Amino acid sequence: MDRVLHAKMFIDKSYKVSEVDKRIYGSFVEQLGRAVYGGLYEPTHPTADKNGFRQDVIDVVKELQVPIIRYPGGNMVSAYNWEDGVGPKEKRPRRLELAWRSLETNEVGTNEFVEWAEKVNADVMLAVNLGTRGIDAARNLVEYCNHPSGTYWSDLRREHGYNNPHNIKVWCLGNEMDGPWQIGQKTAYEYGRLAAETAKAMRQVDPSIELVSCGSSGSGMATFPDWEAETLEHTYEYANYISLHQYFGNQENDTANFLAKSMEMDHFIHSVIATCDYIKAKKRSKKTMMLSFDEWNVWYHSNSQDKKVDPWSIAPPLLEDIYTFEDALLVGSMLNTLLNHADRVKMACMAQLINVIAPIMTENGGGVWKQTIFYPYYYTSVYGRGTVLHSMVESPKYDSKDFTDVPYLDQSVVYNEETDELVIFAINRHLEHTLLVDVDTRSFTEYELVEHIVLENENPKAVNRLHNQQVQPNSNGQSYLEGDKLVAVLPKMSWNMIRLRNKKDC
């Protein structure tokens, strides 16, 4: 029998965390599996345009309003020669792609990806190869992409059909360089020195660019957080951001423990901030290092299946996790965590966008569909714009295998001054009981309830397929206003978005 639990929340317009940088809703595309070939690019598909891009995929990606997309990696970038992917396609070499043991045709490269990103209204975050290459290749790529004309590399871009510079403003200085799986793995000292000198050269070409220094490959690395401290000794004054990567899985099939894992993400962010601020103090710097959480998601479903894929095939199905309802709940919590750190997390990229650990799936030659995790990403991206407010919460808690004092209520709150809307994103982690939340909204007294969207399902393992969408949001939320408070009714095991709008604007 469903027993009702009670929680309290207090929010006020004056208690601000930070304005949301829209790039917190970014994503990631790597030349991996079917992310590109069979995902965004499939020239023989019935919806393909003249450039080979699938229009059905473009339409779904545009729904998400993704502001920035990281490319081309990821592990792939650490042995990637960017020159292979520009110029006439018939002259591009086929290469053994070492990170994922696939055959790379190079049909899609920098220019094609920039074209596709424009179609989905997204900017591009480019990563440079600091595994097998370094300063020279990186500065040449910046010149190719961003310099107007009159030099070898800028004129080569124009020769390739792109008269105007791409003006790519965000660049990653390598990827996961402390990982033993990485081609060209480096020590913190080796990476820090190379990244700093590469940053200086890239900035000489284009002083307006922003740079992301490579952080640890995850909070569980033996190198963390010493890697951050030592590399920032070299890159602090050249980089604008340091990267964070984190993935979660439910290998133990323990839903209650799985839904608490966003607390680990929160701890990771706090630890990186503390390390950055230590280096800031040590250097007597006036600059505050911001964070780019440029890989995050749930990832574990496809691990055993990927071991069966034959090496050196073209666009094999790799990392094709089929996401469950409980995965969508954790993704919602991870988005809440990013928002609640909006003062320091300025960019983030859900990894990845299409087919590869992705919210969007396709069939080669067939249809496209939305995974369970699409929905919290969509609603948070579209409606989580504005200023994050501090939300003071009293919630019942539970203990799980790895965590203690886990609040059943997980939340973030965004006030959009432009639309005069208050938006609450809330998860009830309880597997059996409704959570009734009294929300003190006394500074929003002239507001009315616009909608309460709920993502819920009796089965935490429910999934979506092309012709069987078991997990979809509904607008049947039961929340209501009562005097100067909102009573938020959160069904058991649910993700919720509650929107209030000023009556004067209605």
C-alpha positions as CSV (number, residue, x, y, z in Angstrom):
1,M,0.0,0.0,0.0
2,D,1.3,3.4,-1.0
3,R,2.3,5.4,2.1
4,V,2.8,9.2,1.7
5,L,6.1,10.7,2.9
6,H,6.5,14.4,3.5
7,A,9.3,16.9,2.7
8,K,9.8,20.6,2.7
9,M,11.5,23.1,0.4
10,F,12.1,26.8,0.7
11,I,12.9,28.9,-2.4
12,D,13.4,32.7,-2.8
13,K,14.2,34.9,-5.8
14,S,17.0,36.5,-3.8
15,Y,18.9,33.2,-3.0
16,K,20.8,32.8,-6.3
17,V,23.4,30.2,-7.2
18,S,24.3,31.5,-10.6
19,E,22.9,32.2,-14.1
20,V,22.8,29.0,-16.2
21,D,25.4,28.9,-19.0
22,K,23.3,27.2,-21.7
23,R,26.4,25.2,-22.7
24,I,25.7,23.0,-19.6
25,Y,23.3,21.2,-21.9
26,G,25.9,20.2,-24.4
27,S,26.5,16.8,-25.9
28,F,29.3,14.8,-27.5
29,V,29.8,13.0,-30.8
30,E,32.8,10.7,-31.5
31,Q,33.8,8.7,-34.5
32,L,32.8,5.6,-32.6
33,G,30.4,2.8,-33.5
34,R,27.3,4.2,-35.3
35,A,27.4,7.7,-33.8
36,V,28.4,9.2,-37.1
37,Y,28.1,6.6,-39.8
38,G,24.5,5.3,-39.6
39,G,23.7,7.9,-36.9
40,L,23.9,11.5,-38.1
41,Y,25.4,10.6,-41.5
42,E,23.8,7.9,-43.8
43,P,23.8,9.0,-47.5
44,T,21.6,6.1,-48.6
45,H,18.9,6.8,-46.0
46,P,15.5,7.9,-47.4
47,T,15.7,11.2,-45.4
48,A,19.3,12.0,-46.2
49,D,20.0,15.5,-47.6
50,K,22.5,16.2,-50.4
51,N,25.3,16.1,-47.9
52,G,24.3,12.7,-46.6
53,F,22.9,13.9,-43.2
54,R,19.8,12.2,-41.9
55,Q,17.0,14.7,-41.7
56,D,15.0,12.6,-39.2
57,V,18.0,12.7,-36.8
58,I,18.4,16.4,-37.3
59,D,14.8,17.0,-36.4
60,V,15.0,15.0,-33.1
61,V,18.4,16.6,-32.1
62,K,16.9,20.1,-32.7
63,E,14.2,19.3,-30.1
64,L,16.9,19.0,-27.4
65,Q,18.2,22.5,-28.2
66,V,21.8,21.3,-27.7
67,P,23.9,24.5,-27.6
68,I,27.4,22.9,-28.1
69,I,28.7,19.5,-29.2
70,R,32.2,18.1,-28.4
71,Y,34.0,16.4,-31.4
72,P,35.8,14.2,-32.5
73,G,36.7,12.5,-29.2
74,G,37.0,11.0,-26.8
75,N,39.6,8.3,-27.0
76,M,39.6,8.4,-30.8
77,V,41.2,11.9,-30.9
78,S,44.5,10.7,-29.3
79,A,45.6,9.0,-32.5
80,Y,43.6,11.1,-35.0
81,N,45.2,13.1,-37.8
82,W,42.7,15.8,-38.5
83,E,44.2,16.3,-42.0
84,D,42.8,12.9,-43.0
85,G,39.2,14.3,-42.7
86,V,39.4,17.4,-44.9
87,G,39.5,17.9,-48.7
88,P,38.0,15.7,-51.5
89,K,36.4,12.6,-50.0
90,E,37.7,10.3,-52.7
91,K,41.3,11.2,-51.7
92,R,40.8,10.7,-47.9
93,P,42.7,7.7,-46.5
94,R,41.2,4.8,-44.6
95,R,42.8,4.3,-41.3
96,L,42.9,1.8,-38.5
97,E,41.2,3.6,-35.6
98,L,43.1,2.3,-32.6
99,A,40.9,3.4,-29.7
100,W,37.9,1.4,-30.8
101,R,39.6,-1.0,-33.2
102,S,37.4,0.0,-36.1
103,L,38.1,1.1,-39.7
104,E,37.8,4.8,-40.1
105,T,36.8,5.9,-43.7
106,N,37.1,9.7,-42.9
107,E,34.1,10.4,-45.0
108,V,33.1,12.8,-42.2
109,G,35.7,15.2,-40.8
110,T,35.9,18.7,-39.4
111,N,34.1,20.6,-42.1
112,E,31.3,18.1,-42.4
113,F,30.7,18.1,-38.7
114,V,30.7,21.9,-38.5
115,E,28.1,21.9,-41.3
116,W,25.9,19.3,-39.5
117,A,26.2,21.2,-36.2
118,E,24.9,24.4,-37.9
119,K,21.9,22.4,-39.1
120,V,21.0,21.5,-35.4
121,N,21.8,25.0,-34.2
122,A,24.8,24.0,-32.1
123,D,28.3,25.3,-31.7
124,V,31.3,22.9,-31.9
125,M,33.8,22.2,-29.1
126,L,36.9,20.7,-30.9
127,A,39.4,18.4,-29.2
128,V,43.0,18.3,-30.4
129,N,45.3,15.3,-30.4
130,L,47.9,15.4,-27.6
131,G,48.4,11.7,-27.7
132,T,50.4,11.0,-30.8
133,R,50.7,14.7,-31.9
134,G,50.9,18.0,-30.2
135,I,51.7,21.7,-30.7
136,D,52.1,21.8,-34.5
137,A,49.0,19.9,-35.5
138,A,46.9,21.8,-32.9
139,R,48.0,25.3,-34.0
140,N,47.5,24.3,-37.7
141,L,44.0,23.1,-37.0
142,V,43.1,26.4,-35.3
143,E,44.5,28.3,-38.3
144,Y,42.5,26.0,-40.7
145,C,39.3,26.6,-38.8
146,N,39.5,30.2,-37.6
147,H,41.9,32.3,-39.6
148,P,40.1,34.3,-42.4
149,S,42.5,33.9,-45.3
150,G,46.0,34.6,-46.7
151,T,47.9,31.7,-45.0
152,Y,48.6,28.1,-46.1
153,W,46.0,26.5,-43.8
154,S,43.3,29.1,-44.0
155,D,43.6,29.2,-47.8
156,L,43.4,25.4,-47.9
157,R,40.1,25.6,-46.1
158,R,38.9,28.0,-48.7
159,E,40.1,25.7,-51.4
160,H,38.0,22.9,-49.7
161,G,34.9,25.1,-50.2
162,Y,34.6,27.0,-47.0
163,N,35.4,30.7,-47.6
164,N,34.3,31.8,-44.2
165,P,36.2,30.7,-41.1
166,H,34.4,28.3,-38.8
167,N,35.2,30.5,-35.7
168,I,35.3,27.5,-33.3
169,K,35.7,29.1,-29.8
170,V,36.1,26.2,-27.4
171,W,39.0,23.7,-27.7
172,C,39.9,20.7,-25.5
173,L,43.6,20.1,-24.9
174,G,43.5,16.3,-25.4
175,N,41.3,13.7,-23.8
176,E,41.7,11.5,-20.6
177,M,45.5,11.6,-20.9
178,D,46.0,9.8,-17.5
179,G,44.2,6.7,-18.8
180,P,46.3,3.6,-19.5
181,W,43.8,2.9,-22.3
182,Q,44.8,6.2,-24.0
183,I,47.1,6.2,-27.0
184,G,50.0,8.4,-25.9
185,Q,49.1,8.2,-22.1
186,K,51.2,10.8,-20.2
187,T,52.3,11.6,-16.7
188,A,50.8,14.7,-15.1
189,Y,54.1,16.5,-15.7
190,E,54.3,15.4,-19.3
191,Y,50.8,16.4,-20.1
192,G,50.9,19.7,-18.1
193,R,54.0,20.9,-20.0
194,L,52.6,19.9,-23.4
195,A,49.2,21.3,-22.8
196,A,50.5,24.6,-21.6
197,E,52.8,25.0,-24.7
198,T,50.1,23.9,-27.0
199,A,47.7,26.4,-25.4
200,K,50.1,29.2,-25.9
201,A,50.6,28.4,-29.6
202,M,46.8,28.0,-30.2
203,R,46.2,31.4,-28.6
204,Q,48.8,33.0,-30.7
205,V,46.8,32.0,-33.8
206,D,43.4,33.0,-32.2
207,P,43.5,34.9,-28.9
208,S,39.7,34.7,-28.6
209,I,39.4,31.0,-28.1
210,E,38.6,29.2,-24.8
211,L,40.6,26.2,-23.7
212,V,39.8,23.1,-21.6
213,S,42.6,21.5,-19.7
214,C,42.3,17.7,-19.3
215,G,41.3,16.5,-15.9
216,S,41.4,13.0,-14.5
217,S,39.5,10.3,-16.5
218,G,37.2,9.9,-13.4
219,S,37.1,10.3,-9.7
220,G,38.0,6.6,-9.2
221,M,41.4,7.0,-10.9
222,A,44.5,6.5,-8.7
223,T,45.8,9.7,-10.2
224,F,42.9,11.8,-8.9
225,P,43.1,14.5,-7.6
226,D,46.9,14.8,-7.8
227,W,46.6,14.9,-11.6
228,E,44.5,18.0,-11.4
229,A,46.8,19.7,-9.0
230,E,50.0,19.0,-10.9
231,T,48.6,19.7,-14.4
232,L,47.1,22.9,-13.3
233,E,50.5,24.1,-12.1
234,H,51.3,24.4,-15.8
235,T,47.9,25.1,-17.4
236,Y,46.2,27.3,-14.9
237,E,46.9,30.7,-16.5
238,Y,46.3,29.4,-20.1
239,A,43.1,27.3,-19.6
240,N,39.6,28.6,-18.9
241,Y,38.2,25.2,-17.8
242,I,39.3,21.8,-16.4
243,S,37.4,18.7,-17.6
244,L,35.5,16.1,-15.6
245,H,34.3,12.7,-16.8
246,Q,32.0,10.3,-14.9
247,Y,29.8,7.4,-15.9
248,F,27.6,5.2,-13.6
249,G,26.2,1.7,-13.9
250,N,23.9,-0.6,-11.9
251,Q,25.8,-3.8,-12.3
252,E,24.7,-5.0,-8.9
253,N,21.0,-4.5,-9.8
254,D,20.4,-2.4,-6.7
255,T,18.0,0.4,-7.8
256,A,18.1,2.3,-4.5
257,N,21.9,2.4,-4.5
258,F,22.0,3.3,-8.2
259,L,19.6,6.2,-7.8
260,A,21.9,7.6,-5.1
261,K,25.0,7.8,-7.4
262,S,24.5,11.4,-8.3
263,M,25.8,12.1,-4.7
264,E,29.1,10.7,-6.0
265,M,29.0,13.2,-8.9
266,D,28.3,16.0,-6.4
267,H,31.4,15.0,-4.3
268,F,33.5,14.8,-7.4
269,I,32.6,18.4,-8.4
270,H,33.3,19.6,-4.8
271,S,36.7,17.9,-4.9
272,V,37.7,19.4,-8.3
273,I,36.6,22.8,-7.2
274,A,38.7,22.5,-4.0
275,T,41.8,21.5,-6.0
276,C,41.3,24.3,-8.5
277,D,41.0,26.8,-5.7
278,Y,44.1,25.5,-3.9
279,I,46.1,26.1,-7.1
280,K,44.5,29.5,-7.4
281,A,45.7,30.4,-3.9
282,K,49.1,28.8,-4.5
283,K,49.6,30.9,-7.6
284,R,48.2,34.1,-6.1
285,S,46.0,34.1,-9.2
286,K,42.9,36.4,-9.6
287,K,41.4,33.9,-12.0
288,T,38.8,31.3,-11.0
289,M,39.0,28.1,-12.9
290,M,35.6,26.9,-14.2
291,L,34.6,23.3,-14.9
292,S,33.6,21.5,-18.1
293,F,31.9,18.2,-17.3
294,D,32.3,17.2,-20.8
295,E,31.5,13.5,-20.5
296,W,28.7,12.2,-18.3
297,N,26.0,9.5,-18.5
298,V,24.9,6.0,-17.5
299,W,27.1,3.4,-19.3
300,Y,27.2,-0.3,-18.6
301,H,24.5,-2.2,-20.5
302,S,26.6,-2.8,-23.6
303,N,29.9,-3.9,-22.0
304,S,29.6,-7.6,-22.6
305,Q,28.1,-7.3,-26.1
306,D,30.9,-5.0,-27.3
307,K,33.5,-7.7,-26.6
308,K,31.9,-9.8,-29.4
309,V,32.3,-7.3,-32.2
310,D,34.9,-8.2,-34.8
311,P,37.8,-5.7,-35.0
312,W,38.5,-3.5,-38.0
313,S,34.9,-3.3,-39.3
314,I,33.3,0.0,-40.4
315,A,30.8,1.6,-38.0
316,P,30.1,-1.6,-35.9
317,P,27.4,-1.3,-33.2
318,L,29.4,-0.3,-30.2
319,L,28.3,1.1,-26.8
320,E,24.7,0.8,-27.8
321,D,23.2,0.8,-24.3
322,I,19.4,0.4,-24.3
323,Y,18.4,2.6,-21.4
324,T,15.9,1.7,-18.6
325,F,13.5,3.9,-16.7
326,E,15.8,3.9,-13.7
327,D,18.6,5.2,-15.9
328,A,16.4,8.1,-16.8
329,L,15.8,8.9,-13.1
330,L,19.6,9.0,-12.5
331,V,20.2,11.1,-15.6
332,G,17.6,13.6,-14.2
333,S,19.5,13.6,-10.9
334,M,22.8,14.2,-12.7
335,L,21.3,17.2,-14.5
336,N,20.1,18.5,-11.1
337,T,23.6,18.2,-9.8
338,L,25.1,20.1,-12.7
339,L,22.5,22.9,-12.3
340,N,23.1,23.1,-8.5
341,H,26.8,23.8,-9.3
342,A,26.1,26.3,-12.1
343,D,28.4,28.8,-10.4
344,R,31.4,26.7,-11.4
345,V,30.1,24.1,-14.0
346,K,29.8,26.2,-17.1
347,M,29.8,23.5,-19.7
348,A,28.8,19.9,-19.8
349,C,28.3,17.2,-22.5
350,M,26.1,14.2,-22.2
351,A,28.1,11.4,-23.8
352,Q,27.0,10.8,-26.4
353,L,24.2,12.0,-28.7
354,I,23.3,9.3,-31.2
355,N,23.4,5.5,-31.0
356,V,26.5,5.4,-28.7
357,I,25.4,5.6,-25.0
358,A,22.9,8.1,-26.4
359,P,19.4,9.5,-25.9
360,I,18.6,9.1,-29.6
361,M,18.8,5.7,-31.5
362,T,18.5,4.9,-35.2
363,E,18.1,1.9,-37.4
364,N,20.3,1.8,-40.5
365,G,18.0,2.7,-43.3
366,G,15.1,2.9,-40.9
367,G,13.6,4.9,-38.1
368,V,14.7,7.0,-35.2
369,W,13.5,6.8,-31.6
370,K,13.9,8.4,-28.2
371,Q,15.4,6.5,-25.3
372,T,14.2,6.8,-21.8
373,I,17.0,9.3,-20.9
374,F,15.9,11.6,-23.7
375,Y,13.1,13.0,-21.6
376,P,14.8,14.5,-18.6
377,Y,17.5,15.9,-20.9
378,Y,14.9,17.4,-23.2
379,Y,12.8,19.1,-20.5
380,T,15.8,20.3,-18.5
381,S,17.5,21.7,-21.6
382,V,14.4,23.5,-22.9
383,Y,13.1,24.8,-19.5
384,G,16.2,25.0,-17.3
385,R,17.3,28.3,-18.7
386,G,17.7,31.3,-16.4
387,T,19.1,31.5,-12.8
388,V,19.5,28.6,-10.5
389,L,18.1,29.3,-7.0
390,H,19.3,27.8,-3.8
391,S,16.6,25.3,-2.6
392,M,16.7,24.6,1.1
393,V,15.2,21.2,1.7
394,E,14.1,19.0,4.5
395,S,13.6,15.4,3.2
396,P,13.3,11.9,4.7
397,K,16.5,9.9,3.9
398,Y,17.7,6.4,3.5
399,D,20.9,4.4,3.5
400,S,22.1,2.2,0.7
401,K,25.0,-0.1,0.0
402,D,27.4,2.7,-0.8
403,F,25.7,5.9,0.5
404,T,24.3,7.2,3.8
405,D,21.7,9.9,4.3
406,V,20.4,9.8,0.8
407,P,17.5,12.3,0.5
408,Y,14.4,10.8,-1.2
409,L,13.9,14.3,-2.7
410,D,16.5,15.3,-5.3
411,Q,15.9,18.7,-6.9
412,S,17.0,21.8,-8.7
413,V,15.2,25.1,-9.2
414,V,15.5,27.6,-12.0
415,Y,14.0,31.0,-12.3
416,N,13.7,32.4,-15.8
417,E,13.4,36.2,-15.4
418,E,12.8,36.6,-19.2
419,T,9.6,34.5,-19.2
420,D,8.9,35.1,-15.5
421,E,8.7,31.4,-14.9
422,L,9.8,29.3,-11.9
423,V,10.7,25.7,-12.8
424,I,11.3,22.9,-10.3
425,F,13.0,19.6,-11.4
426,A,12.3,17.0,-8.8
427,I,13.0,13.3,-8.4
428,N,11.3,11.0,-5.8
429,R,13.9,8.3,-5.2
430,H,11.5,6.2,-3.1
431,L,10.7,2.9,-4.8
432,E,7.3,2.5,-3.1
433,H,5.9,5.7,-1.6
434,T,4.6,9.1,-2.9
435,L,6.5,12.1,-1.6
436,L,4.5,15.2,-0.7
437,V,6.6,18.3,-0.8
438,D,5.5,21.6,0.8
439,V,7.3,24.3,-1.2
440,D,7.4,27.7,0.3
441,T,6.8,30.1,-2.6
442,R,6.1,33.3,-0.8
443,S,8.3,35.3,-3.2
444,F,6.3,34.0,-6.1
445,T,2.8,34.8,-4.8
446,E,1.4,36.1,-8.1
447,Y,2.3,32.8,-9.9
448,E,0.0,30.1,-11.1
449,L,0.7,26.4,-12.0
450,V,1.3,26.0,-15.7
451,E,2.1,22.2,-15.9
452,H,3.4,19.3,-13.9
453,I,5.1,16.8,-16.2
454,V,5.8,13.3,-14.8
455,L,8.0,10.5,-16.0
456,E,7.0,7.4,-14.1
457,N,6.8,3.6,-14.6
458,E,6.0,0.7,-12.4
459,N,9.0,-1.2,-13.8
460,P,12.4,0.3,-13.2
461,K,13.8,-1.9,-16.1
462,A,11.2,-0.6,-18.7
463,V,12.9,0.4,-21.9
464,N,11.9,2.1,-25.2
465,R,12.2,0.6,-28.6
466,L,11.4,1.9,-32.1
467,H,7.9,0.4,-32.1
468,N,7.4,0.1,-28.3
469,Q,7.7,3.2,-26.2
470,Q,7.2,2.0,-22.7
471,V,8.6,5.1,-21.0
472,Q,7.0,8.5,-22.0
473,P,6.2,11.6,-20.0
474,N,2.7,12.5,-19.0
475,S,1.1,15.8,-17.9
476,N,-1.0,14.3,-15.2
477,G,0.9,15.6,-12.2
478,Q,-1.2,16.3,-9.2
479,S,0.6,19.3,-7.7
480,Y,-1.4,22.3,-6.6
481,L,-1.0,25.8,-5.1
482,E,-2.4,26.4,-1.6
483,G,-1.9,30.0,-0.3
484,D,1.8,30.9,-0.4
485,K,3.0,27.4,-0.9
486,L,3.1,24.8,-3.7
487,V,2.2,21.3,-2.7
488,A,4.3,19.1,-5.0
489,V,2.9,15.6,-5.3
490,L,5.8,13.4,-6.5
491,P,4.7,9.8,-7.3
492,K,7.0,6.9,-6.2
493,M,10.1,6.5,-8.3
494,S,9.5,9.5,-10.6
495,W,11.1,12.4,-12.3
496,N,9.0,15.6,-12.3
497,M,9.1,19.1,-13.9
498,I,6.7,21.7,-12.3
499,R,6.4,25.1,-14.0
500,L,4.8,28.2,-12.4
501,R,4.3,31.4,-14.3
502,N,3.5,35.0,-13.2
503,K,-0.3,35.5,-13.8
504,K,0.4,39.0,-15.3
505,D,2.3,37.3,-18.2
506,C,-0.5,34.8,-18.9
